Amino acid sequence: MVNTIRHQLKQKGINNEWSDIVRIMNTQKIVTTTMDNEYEQQIVIRQCSEPTEPVRKIYTALQYKPKPFTRKKSVAPAGSQKNRKPDYA
């Protein structure tokens, strides 16, 4: 898989080492905000940070979206979200 990704990037003029690609891509984060409301419900909001220009360049070269997913919001009874798997996994 690593070789396939590096080959695709080299075809687009991106010749970074794999460790550099991983470091660059790790600058984009997923932020999860959790809060309880007055109805004893837990509100969870997940969103991606804006990609930096080097991240956007890699996404474009690989023909991926600049954000892995759009903003997600869920509301559930308080405490029911603790063992829930993330939607992106």
N, C-alpha and C positions, 0 to 999 in steps of 0.2 A: 504494500500500500504506500509506504514512504517513497519507494522508487517511482511509483506511478505519479504521485503528486509532484515530486521533484522534476520528473520528466516533463509534465504538463507546464510547470512553472518555467523551466528552462526554455521551452518553446515560445514562451511569452517574454523572454529576456530577464527573468528573475533567477539569478544564479546563487542565491544564498545557501549556506549550509543548513542542514535540517534543524540544528539547535537554534540558529538565528530565526528560522521560520516559526518555530514553536515559541520563542521569546516574543517575537512580534505579535503573533496571534493571541498570546496570553494577556495582551494589553486590553483586549475587549472583555468586559465582565458581565455577568448576569447578576442583577440586583434583586433581592427578595425583601419586600417590606411586609411585615405582619403586624396586625393590630386587632384588638377586640373592640366591638362597638357596644352601645348601650343595651342592645338586645341579646347580649351574651353570644354573639356570633363572632367568628374569627374571619377577618378579611385578609387575604393574601394577594399581593400584587407582585408579579415577576416581569422584569423587562431587561433588555440588553442595553448596555452603554453604546454610545455612538462610536463606530469604528474610526480609528485614526487613519490617516492617508495610507501608510504602509499596509495596514490590514485591508483597507478597501481595495488596494491594488492587487493583493493576493486573491481576495474574493472575486474580483473582476476577471483575473487571469484564469481562475478555475470555474468561472461562470456560476458562482454561488451568490445567494442574496447577501447583502451587507449585514443583515441581522438574522440570526438563526430562527427566531420566532418573534411574533409581534407581542405587544403587551398583553399579559394574561391577568385576569382578576377572578378570584373565587371567593365565595362566602359560604361558610359552613358553621355548624355549632362549635363553640369554643372547645379547643382541645382535640378536635377530630382531624386536624391537618398534620399533627405531629409525625405520624408514621406514613404519610402519603409520599409516593414517589414523584419526582419532578416530571412535568409533562414532556420535557424535551428528551428524557432518557429512553 
